[in-house]
Amino acid sequence: MVGRLLRPTAKLLPKDSRAHNRSLVLQHLFHSGPTTRTRLADASGLTRVTVADLVKDLLAAGLVEELEAEPRGRVGKPATRVRLRVEQFHIAVLDLTGGDEVHGAVVDLSGAVITRRVSHTAGLRGADALDAVQRLAGELVADAAMPVLGVGVGSPGVIDASGTVVDAPNRGWTGVPLSARLGSVLGLPVHVANDADVAVLGELAYGGAGPLDVMALHVGQGVGAGVVTNGHLVRGSNFAAGEVGHLTVVDERDGDIHDPYRLGPPLPCACGRTGCLETILSLPALRARVEGLDEAGRSEALAAVGRRLGIALAPVVAALNVGEIVLIGRTDLLGGPLAEGMLTMVRHRTMPVTSAGLTVRTTSLGEDSVLLGAAGLVLSEELGFS
């Protein structure tokens, strides 16, 4: 299953067009900044009459405002520019991926953080964990000084299209209607998605990722991937697309010619199997692997994990032809040798036409990747762009 088109690219037929065209205009203002109605028409492919009508509605809704006339060097009335009022609306966002803490923030539409809060959830599971999340969400909404466009939540686990947590073992949640519950309490639109899925939305909205084919690999207590292909977020038939952390990547044959640094025997995983990607790539696993090593040993250990990651992801790159992979997590662990090892192995195991242009980088959003991704989720669902 794929989700909505994250960045509209062309006009539609009249019966489908108004909301789509509105998104085109908002998207251009969000990513390109203030501009004139004429330039909006040129950039979107819409007629000037259509753009003028849409801008009129957006002005009335308070989403855009007019600026002083643009200076001109020739005779004629100077054109008036319009801008998206990013600071006049707030979004409450929550990152539920931490083992002992839940992080929250209030951000404006540009992603600027207004306030932060942390809820300590060590040992909390099931209903107790849900109550803690609800309290934090309420505190964040109360913190907002501007109208709240919506609430965005990035959660580990399998999340369906309605925002129900189908399964999140680390929280003890099964079949929890998180979006509906928070929405009824807060009286606001609440959007919930898997943490890796929202992370890729954050890269699109705030991290400079390309809009069409990108994978965000989120490495924390676990490992998950968010994938956008042809401008659509891939969700999967059971809403479990991107659960790469439980691919089996280590077995008794470890130590072949492509991986001279031994990863060791396959380790048990929380899912009940052994040798899963999470057992070598999660943040706790990476920390344990490099503990006590000198610089050379650390680099080789991380490169070995990167090569094994590349082996796991090469079929995904070949199948989807993604152009960019963004690694999200501790940059000191994921960048450098690990990223280079992964890219080398992906290229070794795929056709040049598939991976020659592939880029691998660490996120520019730091520890706020999931929080800003949750904001990107709200932008996508409420305003139609990311």
Number of C-alpha atoms within 10 A of each C-alpha: 12 16 13 14 20 26 22 22 16 13 16 14 8 8 7 10 13 15 13 21 24 21 23 27 23 25 25 21 20 19 14 10 13 20 19 18 22 17 15 24 18 13 14 18 15 19 15 15 12 15 23 16 12 20 23 13 14 17 16 11 10 12 17 21 17 16 14 10 13 12 10 10 6 7 6 7 10 13 16 16 19 21 21 25 18 17 15 16 19 27 28 32 33 29 26 24 22 17 16 12 15 21 20 25 28 30 25 22 23 19 21 14 16 16 13 15 15 13 15 14 19 12 10 18 16 15 13 14 19 19 13 16 23 17 12 21 25 14 16 21 22 13 17 19 12 13 11 19 21 24 27 31 31 28 27 25 25 24 27 21 14 14 21 21 23 19 17 18 15 17 22 15 20 15 13 19 18 24 21 17 16 22 17 11 11 17 10 14 18 26 27 29 29 31 29 31 32 33 36 33 33 28 27 23 29 20 19 13 22 14 20 19 19 29 28 30 25 28 22 20 17 25 26 28 26 26 28 27 18 15 20 19 25 20 23 13 10 12 19 18 21 24 17 21 24 21 15 17 19 20 15 9 9 18 16 9 7 13 16 11 17 12 18 14 14 20 16 13 17 13 11 8 13 20 20 24 26 29 24 29 26 20 20 15 16 21 13 11 17 17 10 10 12 9 10 8 14 17 16 18 20 27 24 24 26 28 23 25 23 25 22 20 19 22 14 16 23 17 11 16 18 22 20 20 25 24 21 30 24 17 16 10 18 24 21 16 21 25 26 19 21 25 24 16 21 29 21 15 16 17 12 12 11 18 21 12 12 18 14 17 18 20 27 17 19 13 13 21 27 33 30 36 34 33 38 30 33 29 22 21 18 15 17 22 27 27
